Amino acid sequence: MVNPNLVRSVIGIIGNVISFGLFLSPVPTFVRIIRKRSVEQFKPDPYVATILNCAMWVLYGLPFVHPNNILVVTINGTGLCIEFVYVSIFFIFSDWNKRKKIIIYLIVEAIFFLVVLIVTVYFIKTIKIRTIFVGALCVAFNVIMYFSPLTVMRQVIKTKSVKYMPFWLSVTNFLNGATWTAYAAIKFDPWMVVPNGLGTVSGIIQLVLYAVYYKSTDWSDPKKQNQGQGQGQGQAQAQVELQQA
């Protein structure tokens, strides 16, 4: 007979690998940002939202909140560090308006997390109540993380272009949600099943949008187009001047 604990551990390890892939999936986007020294039309929303989400899940997985969840702590701790790197790069190559928004969001998130930590440690005395309190908050912020690309989805539908919706982020979003849903379903944990189930749905929606609008996307570089148009106009002007001479 198959040991449920063993199966859960195996799925948890697979979930760690896929989650690590999820955290690394935006790397091509940030390589592009660094090369162009501009964030273009990319939005920081998913990365800022993921910082708080990872911090909350690290807290949830700690022994004094919800024991026997070391795999949740390790992957979310890793993700927290990676997301800080992404937000730092986004901050460096953004204009002041975007930088101001990022600063405000991070301050609000830090204050909120500190309040939750203090309430959990000093005001809630039992593991069961701590699990419910932190778990409910994790559900809320995990849903926010998974659906934070909605702002990008709206842009995709409006422009009929998936140029600024990273494909691999959508793929790993789906796989991550599906794997952790399976992990939580073995020893039923509603605080993990609900958000990750919704994350699976979010990933499916993103992939459907990608399939629908891929062909209508203009993948050309606007700067190169503008340079080409400028060169063309310059050549045409030169020909006119020669004819007039």
C-alpha positions as CSV (number, residue, x, y, z in Angstrom):
1,M,0.0,0.0,0.0
2,V,1.3,3.4,-0.9
3,N,2.3,5.6,2.0
4,P,0.4,9.0,1.8
5,N,3.2,10.7,3.7
6,L,5.8,9.5,1.2
7,V,3.6,10.6,-1.8
8,R,3.1,14.0,-0.2
9,S,6.8,14.4,0.4
10,V,7.6,13.5,-3.2
11,I,4.9,15.9,-4.5
12,G,6.2,18.6,-2.2
13,I,9.8,18.2,-3.6
14,I,8.4,18.4,-7.1
15,G,6.4,21.4,-6.0
16,N,9.6,23.0,-4.8
17,V,11.3,22.4,-8.1
18,I,8.3,23.8,-10.1
19,S,8.0,26.8,-7.7
20,F,11.7,27.5,-8.1
21,G,11.1,27.4,-11.9
22,L,8.2,29.8,-11.3
23,F,10.4,32.2,-9.4
24,L,13.1,32.0,-12.2
25,S,10.7,32.2,-15.1
26,P,10.8,36.1,-15.3
27,V,14.6,36.0,-15.8
28,P,14.3,36.6,-19.6
29,T,12.1,39.6,-19.0
30,F,14.6,41.1,-16.6
31,V,17.5,40.4,-18.9
32,R,15.6,42.4,-21.5
33,I,14.9,45.2,-19.0
34,I,18.6,45.4,-18.2
35,R,19.7,45.3,-21.8
36,K,17.2,48.0,-22.8
37,R,17.7,49.9,-19.5
38,S,14.0,50.4,-19.4
39,V,11.0,48.5,-18.0
40,E,8.9,49.5,-21.1
41,Q,5.3,48.4,-20.6
42,F,6.1,45.7,-18.0
43,K,4.3,46.0,-14.7
44,P,5.9,45.4,-11.2
45,D,2.5,44.2,-9.7
46,P,3.2,40.4,-9.8
47,Y,6.7,40.8,-8.3
48,V,5.6,43.2,-5.5
49,A,2.6,41.0,-4.7
50,T,4.8,37.8,-4.6
51,I,7.1,39.4,-2.0
52,L,4.3,39.6,0.6
53,N,2.9,36.2,-0.5
54,C,6.2,34.5,0.0
55,A,6.8,36.2,3.4
56,M,3.3,35.1,4.6
57,W,3.9,31.4,3.5
58,V,7.3,31.4,5.3
59,L,5.5,32.5,8.4
60,Y,2.7,29.8,7.9
61,G,5.3,27.0,7.5
62,L,7.2,27.8,10.7
63,P,6.8,25.3,13.5
64,F,5.1,27.7,15.9
65,V,2.4,28.3,13.3
66,H,1.9,25.1,11.3
67,P,4.4,22.3,12.1
68,N,5.8,19.8,9.5
69,N,5.9,22.2,6.6
70,I,9.6,22.7,6.1
71,L,9.2,22.4,2.3
72,V,6.8,25.3,2.3
73,V,9.4,27.4,4.3
74,T,12.4,26.5,2.1
75,I,10.8,27.3,-1.3
76,N,9.1,30.5,-0.2
77,G,12.2,31.7,1.6
78,T,14.1,31.2,-1.7
79,G,11.4,32.9,-3.6
80,L,11.4,35.9,-1.3
81,C,15.1,36.5,-2.0
82,I,14.6,36.2,-5.8
83,E,11.6,38.5,-5.8
84,F,13.5,41.2,-4.0
85,V,16.1,41.0,-6.8
86,Y,13.4,41.4,-9.4
87,V,11.8,44.4,-7.7
88,S,15.3,46.0,-7.2
89,I,16.0,45.7,-11.0
90,F,12.5,47.1,-11.8
91,F,13.1,50.0,-9.4
92,I,16.5,50.8,-10.9
93,F,15.2,51.0,-14.5
94,S,11.8,52.7,-13.7
95,D,10.8,56.4,-13.8
96,W,10.1,58.2,-10.5
97,N,6.4,57.6,-10.6
98,K,6.8,53.8,-10.8
99,R,9.6,54.0,-8.1
100,K,7.3,55.9,-5.8
101,K,4.5,53.3,-6.2
102,I,7.0,50.4,-5.5
103,I,8.3,52.2,-2.3
104,I,4.8,52.8,-1.0
105,Y,3.7,49.2,-1.7
106,L,6.8,47.7,0.0
107,I,6.4,49.9,3.1
108,V,2.8,48.9,3.4
109,E,3.7,45.3,3.0
110,A,6.5,45.5,5.6
111,I,4.2,47.2,8.2
112,F,1.4,44.6,7.5
113,F,3.7,41.6,7.9
114,L,5.2,43.0,11.1
115,V,1.7,43.5,12.6
116,V,0.7,39.9,11.6
117,L,3.9,38.5,13.1
118,I,3.4,40.4,16.4
119,V,-0.3,39.4,16.7
120,T,0.6,35.7,15.9
121,V,3.4,35.4,18.4
122,Y,2.1,37.5,21.3
123,F,-1.6,37.5,21.1
124,I,-2.5,34.0,19.7
125,K,-1.6,31.2,22.1
126,T,-2.5,28.0,20.3
127,I,-1.1,26.4,17.2
128,K,-4.6,25.7,15.8
129,I,-5.7,29.3,16.0
130,R,-2.4,30.5,14.6
131,T,-2.8,28.1,11.7
132,I,-6.3,29.5,10.9
133,F,-5.3,33.1,11.3
134,V,-2.1,33.0,9.2
135,G,-3.6,30.5,6.8
136,A,-6.6,32.7,6.0
137,L,-4.3,35.6,5.3
138,C,-2.1,33.3,3.1
139,V,-5.1,32.3,1.1
140,A,-5.9,36.0,0.5
141,F,-2.4,37.0,-0.6
142,N,-1.8,33.8,-2.6
143,V,-5.0,34.7,-4.6
144,I,-3.7,38.2,-5.1
145,M,-0.3,36.8,-6.3
146,Y,-1.9,34.4,-8.8
147,F,-4.4,37.0,-10.1
148,S,-2.0,40.0,-10.0
149,P,-1.3,39.4,-13.8
150,L,-5.0,40.4,-14.3
151,T,-3.7,43.9,-15.0
152,V,-1.6,42.5,-17.8
153,M,-4.4,40.3,-19.0
154,R,-6.6,43.4,-19.4
155,Q,-3.8,45.0,-21.4
156,V,-3.5,41.8,-23.6
157,I,-7.3,41.9,-24.4
158,K,-7.2,45.6,-25.1
159,T,-4.2,45.6,-27.4
160,K,-4.7,42.0,-28.8
161,S,-1.0,41.5,-27.9
162,V,0.8,39.1,-25.5
163,K,4.1,40.9,-26.0
164,Y,4.2,42.0,-22.4
165,M,2.8,38.9,-20.8
166,P,5.7,36.5,-20.1
167,F,4.9,33.1,-21.5
168,W,7.0,31.0,-19.1
169,L,5.6,32.9,-16.1
170,S,2.1,31.8,-17.2
171,V,3.2,28.2,-17.7
172,T,4.9,27.8,-14.3
173,N,2.0,29.7,-12.7
174,F,-0.3,26.9,-13.9
175,L,2.1,24.0,-13.0
176,N,2.9,25.5,-9.6
177,G,-0.8,25.9,-8.7
178,A,-1.7,22.3,-9.8
179,T,1.2,20.7,-8.0
180,W,0.6,22.4,-4.6
181,T,-3.1,21.7,-4.9
182,A,-2.2,18.0,-5.2
183,Y,0.2,18.3,-2.2
184,A,-2.4,19.9,0.0
185,A,-5.2,17.5,-1.0
186,I,-3.4,14.4,0.3
187,K,-3.5,15.6,3.9
188,F,-6.4,18.0,3.2
189,D,-5.2,21.5,4.0
190,P,-7.9,24.0,2.9
191,W,-5.5,27.0,3.4
192,M,-3.4,25.6,0.6
193,V,-6.0,23.9,-1.6
194,V,-8.2,27.0,-2.2
195,P,-5.5,29.5,-3.3
196,N,-3.5,27.0,-5.4
197,G,-6.7,25.7,-7.0
198,L,-7.5,29.3,-8.0
199,G,-3.9,29.7,-9.1
200,T,-4.4,26.8,-11.5
201,V,-7.4,28.5,-12.9
202,S,-5.5,31.7,-13.3
203,G,-2.7,29.9,-15.1
204,I,-5.2,28.3,-17.5
205,I,-6.8,31.7,-18.3
206,Q,-3.3,33.2,-19.0
207,L,-2.4,30.3,-21.4
208,V,-5.7,30.6,-23.2
209,L,-5.1,34.3,-23.7
210,Y,-1.6,33.6,-25.0
211,A,-2.9,31.1,-27.5
212,V,-5.7,33.4,-28.7
213,Y,-3.6,36.6,-29.1
214,Y,-0.2,35.1,-30.1
215,K,-0.8,35.5,-33.9
216,S,-2.0,39.0,-33.6
217,T,1.0,40.1,-31.5
218,D,3.5,42.5,-33.2
219,W,6.9,41.2,-31.9
220,S,9.0,43.9,-33.7
221,D,11.0,46.4,-31.7
222,P,9.3,49.8,-31.8
223,K,12.7,51.6,-31.4
224,K,14.1,49.8,-34.5
225,Q,10.9,50.6,-36.4
226,N,11.2,54.2,-35.5
227,Q,14.9,54.2,-36.6
228,G,14.0,52.5,-39.8
229,Q,11.2,55.0,-40.5
230,G,13.7,57.9,-39.7
231,Q,16.2,56.4,-42.1
232,G,13.6,56.0,-44.8
233,Q,12.4,59.6,-44.4
234,G,16.0,60.8,-44.5
235,Q,16.7,58.9,-47.7
236,A,13.5,60.2,-49.3
237,Q,14.4,63.8,-48.3
238,A,17.9,63.3,-49.8
239,Q,16.4,62.1,-53.1
240,V,14.1,65.1,-53.2
241,E,17.0,67.5,-52.6
242,L,19.0,65.7,-55.4
243,Q,16.1,66.1,-57.8
244,Q,15.8,69.8,-57.0
245,A,19.5,70.3,-57.5
